[in-house]
């Protein structure tokens, strides 16, 4: 089992001379990683945190 923990950026930055932002690049990379793992029979759970500071504490609290 693979767990991806992503965060929604409050501020996204453009990449000079590219038609996408850093946030879009990170999301695409994570999606590609999850797809390849799934294609090889590896289960993947992706959590996207909207408020990382609060959400990570709740996540670790739920694991106890």
RAMOFEN-V190725 format. One record per residue. RES is the residue in three letters. SS is DSSP state (H for helix, E for strand, C for the rest). PSI is psi in whole degrees, -180 to 180 (999 if undefined). Layout:
# RAMOFEN-V190725
res: <RES | RES>
ss: <SS | SS>
psi: <PSI | PSI>
This chain:
# RAMOFEN-V190725
res: <UNK | UNK | UNK | UNK | UNK | UNK | UNK | UNK | UNK | UNK | UNK | UNK | UNK | UNK | UNK | UNK | UNK | UNK | UNK | UNK | UNK | UNK | UNK | UNK | UNK | UNK | UNK | UNK | UNK | UNK | UNK | UNK | UNK | UNK | UNK | UNK | UNK | UNK | UNK | UNK | UNK | UNK | UNK | UNK | UNK | UNK | UNK | UNK | UNK | UNK | UNK | UNK | UNK | UNK | UNK | UNK | UNK | UNK | UNK | UNK | UNK | UNK | UNK | UNK>
ss: <C | E | E | E | E | E | E | C | C | C | C | C | C | E | C | C | C | C | C | C | E | H | H | H | H | H | H | H | H | H | H | H | H | H | H | H | H | H | H | C | C | C | C | E | E | E | E | E | E | C | C | H | H | H | H | H | H | H | H | H | H | H | H | C>
psi: <132 | 138 | 120 | 129 | 115 | 164 | 145 | 122 | 135 | -31 | 124 | 140 | 140 | 157 | 122 | 134 | 21 | 147 | 17 | 164 | 171 | -39 | -42 | -37 | -45 | -43 | -42 | -41 | -46 | -42 | -43 | -43 | -46 | -40 | -45 | -43 | -45 | -39 | -25 | 19 | 18 | 119 | 140 | 132 | 126 | 124 | 128 | 116 | 128 | -24 | 81 | -43 | -44 | -41 | -37 | -37 | -43 | -40 | -49 | -32 | -37 | -24 | -14 | 999>
